[in-house]
């Protein structure tokens, strides 16, 4: 599956055109190498995406297009996130 389509169907990036723009800007790495939007993604690949100030690193678990949006989250596993983001996400909520 193409990188831009994978990012869209896995819901890592909302729109395919945005995924194309991010890839064209050189802000996506697959296995440590700069990737183009047309590059093929396969299970086991490590994708690093930097959009804005939110770098995220995921491992591809499946490259089969999901039938429903509920299983899109099962297509990847987050293996790295910006420390500031992770700390904010895990911070206790005030009640």
Backbone torsions as a table, in degrees:
resi	resn	phi	psi	omega
1	UNK	NA	141.7	178.7
2	UNK	-64.9	149.1	-179.0
3	UNK	-58.4	-46.9	-177.6
4	UNK	-62.9	-39.4	178.6
5	UNK	-68.9	-41.1	178.7
6	UNK	-58.7	-45.9	-179.1
7	UNK	-62.3	-34.3	178.8
8	UNK	-73.5	-51.7	-175.1
9	UNK	-70.4	-25.9	176.6
10	UNK	-82.8	-7.6	178.0
11	UNK	67.1	25.4	171.8
12	UNK	-74.0	-36.2	174.2
13	UNK	-128.0	136.5	-170.3
14	UNK	-66.6	-39.8	-176.4
15	UNK	-125.0	147.3	-179.2
16	UNK	-66.5	-35.2	178.6
17	UNK	-65.5	-36.4	176.8
18	UNK	-67.1	-40.0	177.1
19	UNK	-61.5	-40.3	176.7
20	UNK	-61.5	-45.6	-179.0
21	UNK	-64.0	-41.8	179.4
22	UNK	-64.7	-41.5	178.9
23	UNK	-66.7	-42.9	179.3
24	UNK	-62.9	-29.4	179.4
25	UNK	-80.2	-3.4	177.9
26	UNK	77.9	23.6	-177.7
27	UNK	-100.0	14.8	176.4
28	UNK	-125.2	130.5	176.3
29	UNK	-118.4	139.0	171.7
30	UNK	-118.7	119.4	-178.0
31	UNK	52.7	40.1	175.4
32	UNK	83.6	1.0	-179.2
33	UNK	-116.9	141.5	178.2
34	UNK	-58.7	134.8	-174.9
35	UNK	-116.0	146.4	172.5
36	UNK	-94.4	161.7	-177.9
37	UNK	-61.3	-27.7	-176.3
38	UNK	-87.7	-3.0	-178.1
39	UNK	-66.2	141.4	-179.5
40	UNK	-76.5	140.2	177.3
41	UNK	-111.8	136.8	178.0
42	UNK	-134.5	162.8	-179.8
43	UNK	-57.7	137.2	179.9
44	UNK	99.0	-15.4	178.7
45	UNK	-68.9	149.1	174.3
46	UNK	-106.9	121.1	-178.9
47	UNK	-110.9	128.9	175.2
48	UNK	-114.8	122.0	-178.4
49	UNK	-120.8	130.0	175.7
50	UNK	-120.4	107.8	173.8
51	UNK	-126.4	127.0	-173.1
52	UNK	65.0	-132.0	177.0
53	UNK	-110.5	30.1	-177.5
54	UNK	-117.3	78.2	175.8
55	UNK	-73.5	140.7	178.8
56	UNK	-141.3	142.7	-179.2
57	UNK	-124.6	124.7	-178.0
58	UNK	-130.1	153.7	174.2
59	UNK	-106.0	130.3	-179.7
60	UNK	-75.6	121.9	178.1
61	UNK	-97.4	-30.7	-178.2
62	UNK	-150.2	142.2	176.0
63	UNK	-115.4	17.6	177.5
64	UNK	-90.3	130.5	-177.7
65	UNK	-63.9	128.2	-178.9
66	UNK	-71.5	150.2	178.8
67	UNK	-79.7	-30.3	178.7
68	UNK	-130.1	159.2	-178.5
69	UNK	-70.4	-19.9	-178.6
70	UNK	-65.9	-29.1	-178.1
71	UNK	-96.5	2.5	179.5
72	UNK	-60.2	-34.4	-179.3
73	UNK	-65.8	-21.4	-179.5
74	UNK	-82.4	-2.0	-179.1
75	UNK	-79.1	-16.4	-176.9
76	UNK	-147.9	165.3	176.6
77	UNK	-129.6	127.9	178.8
78	UNK	-75.4	123.5	-179.9
79	UNK	-116.0	-6.1	177.7
80	UNK	-163.8	141.4	-179.9
81	UNK	-145.0	157.9	175.6
82	UNK	-56.5	133.6	-177.8
83	UNK	-59.3	-38.5	178.7
84	UNK	-62.7	-43.6	179.1
85	UNK	-65.1	-46.2	-178.0
86	UNK	-62.3	-41.2	179.8
87	UNK	-65.4	-41.6	179.0
88	UNK	-66.5	-36.4	-179.4
89	UNK	-69.4	-36.9	-176.5
90	UNK	-90.7	-4.5	-178.4
91	UNK	-64.7	143.4	178.3
92	UNK	-66.1	143.8	-178.7
93	UNK	-89.0	138.5	177.4
94	UNK	-74.5	138.9	-179.3
95	UNK	-111.7	NA	NA
